[in-house]
Amino acid sequence: MSRILELPLLAATPENIAPFGELVGVDRGRPTSRTRFYDDAVELVEKPHFISDADTCLSVARVRPRALEVTWMERHFKHTQAFLPLNGQPYAVVVAPPGETELPDLSAVKAFSFDGNCGFLMHLGTWHEFPFALSQPLDLVVILRNETNRNLDAIADGEAVGEDLQKRHIGKRFDVTLRITRRSAGA
């Protein structure tokens, strides 16, 4: 029987998400400036540190609530993937920091809750599971590369690997279940 590692669900703040990526949205800790047009009607938020190339695409996904257990974790080498909510529903993302090994460091895995009013832009190489809807279906824009979508179609033994992707089955690789717990664990 595999062991269970509980992941307390932490509120995503600019400070605690920094090792994995950054929040995307107005009033999320980024400096703002005024445009030279439209007087004070338009305020510009400093651009996130998005990295990609001409192969970038926008996908739209509807994520329905599912068990708060991590099945796979993946990472990307050529782009900083982003999740941008469209319908204001709360969601959670499980992440582990980028690293040099072929698998995520389970001792560094974190689960973060987002209120649905900001997105999340991950650093290159950040390990992550696809977002979890926390109450109602979550509609997301997912910014990624077309190559990543092709890599996801190349499944072998329940995993996918390609030039821009490593998607690992956590239960098979570690004989563990990563489970998000909703009890308060602070920020």
C-alpha positions, 0 to 999 in steps of 0.5 A: 500500500502506498503512503499518503503525503498530505499537502496543506492548502496555502493561500497563494501570495506573491511571497510564497509563490515566488520560488515557483512563479508569479501571480498574474492580475491587477493588485497582485504585488506588481508595480503599476504605471499610467499610460500616456493615453486615456488620462487616469482611466487606464492603469498598466500592470508591470508585465509578468516575466513570460518566456516562450517563442513563436510556437505559443498557443492559448488553450481554453479548458473547463476543469471540473472538481475532482479528487484533490490527489496528485496523479502526475506532475510535469514541467516544461523547458521552453516556456513559462506556462500560465493559467488564467481563470476566466470565471472567478472560481477558486482553484488550487495548483500543486507545484515543486521547484525546478531542479536538475533531476528527472523527478520532482523533489517531493519534500519541496512540494506545495499546494496553493489556493487561488481565489479565482481573481488572478492567474499563475505564471510558472518559472521555467521547469517548475513541476506542477499538476494541472489545476484543481477546481475547488468548488464549481467548474473552473474555466481557464486560459492555458498559455503553452506551446503547441509542441507541448500539446504534441508531447502530451500525445506521445504517451508511454507507460502512462507518462509523456516526454518530449523536447518541452515536457516531462510528465511523470506518474507520481504514484508509480514513481514514488509509491505515494499519494499526494493529497491536498488538505483544506485545513488551514496551514497559514500563508 
